Amino acid sequence: METKVNDTFKAYSVLEIANMLGIGKTKTREILDSNILPVTKVGRQYFTSPAAIQEFLKKNIGKEIFF
C-alpha cells in the first residue's frame, strides 16, 4: 500500500499547524492544549499530518469550537 505525502506524519511547529488551520498561534496553542486535535506531542513538537488536520476539520463541519 502506497502512502501519500500528505498522510506522512512529521513534526510541526505551532506556527505551521496554525497555518494549516488558518488561525493565529495563540488560538492554535489553546486548541493544542485542549487535546482535541489529532496530534502527538513530543517535547515541544507536535507530530501530525496535513491529512489528519483536514480530517479533523471535516468531522467538525457545522460545529463551533470555543476557547
FENGICOR-V766338 format. One record per helix or strand of 3 or more residues. SS is the DSSP state (H for helix, E for strand). FROM is the first residue (numbers start at 1). TO is the last residue. If there is no record, write none. Layout:
((SS;FROM;TO) (SS;FROM;TO))
This chain:
((H;5;7) (E;10;12) (H;14;21) (H;25;33) (E;40;42) (E;45;48) (H;50;59))
